[in-house]
Amino acid sequence: QVQVMESGGGLVQAGDSLTLSCTASGLRFDGYAMGWFRQAPGKEREGVSCINWSGRITYHADSVKGRFAISRDNAKNTLYLEMSSLKPEDTATYYCAAYRGFRTLPSLVPADYNYWGQGTQVTVSS
């Protein structure tokens, strides 16, 4: 059974930094692209950052380019999202997900991902 679990969310002030972590079990972690997504109340889930199975290819949404960095440690089955210069508009529930295909390019499209965590809340106060 595949399990995905996020951690590291919290309440921070605008301009602060925060790092989210995600662990995945029940799948060959180093074979799957992974992604971070977020959903604010009343809005659709959107792709934030994604990374291919090796960690060499990453994509970011325009809204977070230059502020967020995604990385992975395949030896620890762990995905990270380092967020800096946080803004109130970054407030959302952040989700980690595993891509549906083996050793493929990642994407920022939620429908391309099969396995999802429960989410972790990030709140940025102004």
C-alpha positions in Angstrom: 0.0 0.0 0.0 1.4 3.4 -1.0 1.5 6.0 1.7 2.5 9.6 1.2 2.9 12.0 4.2 3.7 15.7 4.3 5.2 17.6 7.3 6.6 20.9 8.1 3.7 23.3 7.7 3.0 26.1 10.1 2.3 29.8 10.6 4.9 32.2 9.5 5.2 35.9 8.7 5.6 37.4 5.3 9.3 37.2 4.2 10.0 34.1 6.3 11.3 30.8 5.1 9.8 27.3 5.6 10.8 23.8 4.5 8.2 21.1 3.8 9.1 17.4 3.8 7.3 14.4 2.3 8.0 10.8 2.8 6.6 8.0 0.6 6.5 4.3 1.2 5.1 1.3 -0.6 6.5 2.3 -4.0 10.0 2.4 -5.5 10.6 6.1 -4.7 13.6 6.6 -6.9 11.5 5.6 -9.9 8.8 8.2 -9.8 8.6 11.9 -10.4 7.2 13.8 -7.4 5.3 17.0 -7.1 4.2 19.7 -4.6 0.7 21.2 -5.0 -1.3 23.6 -3.1 -5.0 24.5 -2.6 -6.3 27.6 -1.0 -9.9 27.8 0.2 -12.3 28.3 -2.7 -9.6 27.7 -5.3 -8.5 24.8 -7.5 -5.5 22.7 -6.6 -2.5 24.0 -8.5 1.0 22.7 -9.2 3.8 24.4 -7.3 7.0 22.5 -8.1 7.9 19.1 -9.4 11.0 17.0 -9.9 11.9 14.0 -12.0 13.0 10.6 -10.5 16.7 11.5 -10.5 16.3 15.0 -9.2 18.0 16.5 -12.3 14.9 18.0 -13.8 12.6 20.5 -11.9 9.7 22.7 -12.9 8.2 25.5 -10.9 5.0 27.6 -11.2 5.7 31.1 -12.3 4.3 32.4 -9.0 7.1 30.7 -7.0 10.1 30.8 -9.3 13.1 32.2 -7.6 11.5 31.7 -4.2 10.8 27.9 -3.9 13.2 25.0 -4.5 12.3 21.4 -4.8 14.7 18.5 -4.0 14.7 14.9 -3.1 16.8 12.3 -1.3 16.1 9.0 -2.8 18.1 7.2 -0.2 15.6 8.5 2.4 12.5 8.3 0.3 12.0 12.0 1.0 10.9 15.0 -1.0 11.5 18.6 0.1 10.2 22.0 -0.7 12.2 24.9 0.5 10.1 28.1 0.5 11.6 31.5 1.0 10.3 35.1 0.8 6.9 33.8 1.6 3.9 35.9 0.8 0.4 35.9 2.2 -0.8 34.6 -1.2 1.2 31.4 -0.5 -1.2 30.5 2.2 -2.7 27.1 1.4 -2.8 23.5 2.1 0.3 21.9 0.5 0.2 18.4 -0.9 2.8 16.0 -2.0 2.1 13.5 -4.7 3.7 10.7 -6.7 3.5 10.7 -10.5 1.5 8.0 -12.2 4.3 6.8 -14.6 7.7 5.2 -13.9 10.7 7.2 -14.8 8.9 9.9 -16.7 9.2 13.6 -16.9 7.4 15.4 -14.1 4.5 17.8 -14.6 2.5 20.4 -12.7 -0.8 18.9 -13.6 -2.6 17.3 -10.6 -4.4 14.8 -12.8 -1.0 13.2 -13.7 -0.4 12.1 -10.1 -1.8 8.9 -8.5 -0.8 9.0 -4.9 -1.5 11.9 -2.6 -0.7 12.8 1.0 -3.2 14.4 3.4 -1.7 17.8 3.1 0.0 20.2 5.5 -1.2 23.8 6.2 1.0 26.8 5.5 -0.3 30.1 6.7 1.6 33.3 5.9 0.6 36.4 7.8 1.2 39.9 6.6 
